[in-house]
Amino acid sequence: MRLLHNSGNNHAALNQWLFIDADLAWTRARYAQANDNGELGSNIPNAVSKVASVGLSVTHWGPWSGSLNTRYIGSYPLSQDGALVGPPAIVTSLRIQRELTPHLSLSLNVLNLFNRPYFDIAYEQDYRLTPTAPIVPSGITVHPGEPRELRLTLRYQL
């Protein structure tokens, strides 16, 4: 096994065609002075504390190649006081490719392989259900992540 480190990425070559990579990051982001901006608490809204990406890649296994990647984003505060928290997300994607000729390849990408629900983004936002309705304080607004998606690509290279 050969361990490689390149620009923040960590790779291990298990053999000539099988690679594993992992990137991890964690932090504890806080305002230096709690309550200093008129809001309670010291959390920085939307500051994610844990992130990971792990992948397994097969390269040039005959005419085949592919990869399996999983991305994790940990929970994060949506409000400065930490009362509202965004949920963690785990998304896995798969790619399989077949070289048909030296110039032509066919690939299949399966995004969100396990069709897990997740949010691309969540944030705290006061809102109204109608223009005349009372304000709903400390509401959470989200943009849902994409469901499972298949992409088939035929590529021609000169």
N, C-alpha and C positions, 0 to 999 in steps of 0.2 A: 504494500500500500504506500502511496506517495501523497504526503500532505502538502497542499499548496495554499498560499495566502496571497491575495491579489486585490488591492484597492478596497478593502473593507469586506471582501467576500472570502469565505473559508471553504475550500474544496478538498476532497480526498479522492484520489484516483484509485479505485479498488482494483482495476486492471486496465487494459488498454482501451476498453470500450464502456466501462461502467464508472460513473462519477457520482459522488454525493456532495451536496453543499448545504451549508447552514449559516444563517445570519441571525443574530440575536441582538436585541437592544432593550435596555430598561433604564428608567430614569424616575426621579421623584421631583417633579417640577412643582414649585411653590413660589408665591410672591414673597419677596424678602420681608415685607411689612404686612402682616395680616390686617385686614379691615382698613387699610390705608386709602383705598380708592372709594370709600363709602359703602362698599359691599362687605357682607360678613364672610369671614373665612380667608384662607390663604391658597386654596386650590386655583390652578389656572384652568379655566374651562376648555375642554377638548384637548387637553394635554395627555396624550396616551402614554401610559407608563411601561407597557410591555409590548414588544413586537417581535415576531419570529417568522422566518421563512426557511423551509426545509425542502430540498429537492433531490430527486434521483434521476439521473440522465443516462441514457444508453445512446452511444454515438457509433455510427458505422459498424453495426452488427450485421454484416452482409449488406443488403440494400435497405435495412431497417434502421430507424433511430426513433427516439421518443423521450419523454420526460413525464414525471409525476411531481407536482409541486403543491405544497400546502403552505398557506399564509395564515398567521394568527395575529390578531390585533386585540389586545387586552381591554378590559373595561376602563372607562375614563370618566372624570367628573364633568358634568354638563353645567354645573353651577359652582360658583366660587365657594359656597359653604359646603359643597359635597353632598347636598340633599338629593340631587338628581344625578344619576349615573348612567352613562351609555353602556350597553351590553357588549361583551366581547364577541368577536367574529372569527370563524374558521372557514376558510374556503380552499378547496382543492381543485386543481386543474390537471388535465391529462392531454398530452400531445403524442400522436403516433404518425410517423412519416415513412413513406416507401419511395425509394428512388426507382423510377420506371425505366429511365434511360440516363445517360450522363447529363442530359439537359432538362429532363422532365421529372418532376416529383409530385406526389399526391400526399396531402397531410390532413389529418382529422384532429381538431382541437375540441375538447369537451371542457367548457368553462363551468365552474361550480358543479363538479362531477357528482357530488352527493345531494345536489339540489337543496342545500341548507339555506334557510332564511337568515339574512343578515342585513345590517344597515350600512350603506356606503358612508353616510354621515348622520349624526344626530346632534341636535343642539337645543338649548333652552330658549324658549321664545314665548312671551305672553301673546295671546291671540284671542279673537272673537269668533264665534261660530257663525254669526250673522253680523251685518254692520251695526245693528241696534242692540245686540246681546251684550251682557256684561263681559268684561275682560276675564279670561281664564288665566290666572297668574301661574307662573312656573310650569308652563306647558312644554311638552317636548315635541319638536318637529323633526321628522326623519325623512330620509330618502332611502327607500329599500334597495338592497343590492339586486343584481340581476339573477333570475332563476337559471337553471341549467340551460346552457346554450351550446349548440353544435355548430362548428365551422369546418367546412370542407374546402380545401384550397388546392388548386392545380397550378403548379408553378413551372414556368418555362424560363430557362437561363441561357443566354447566348454563350 
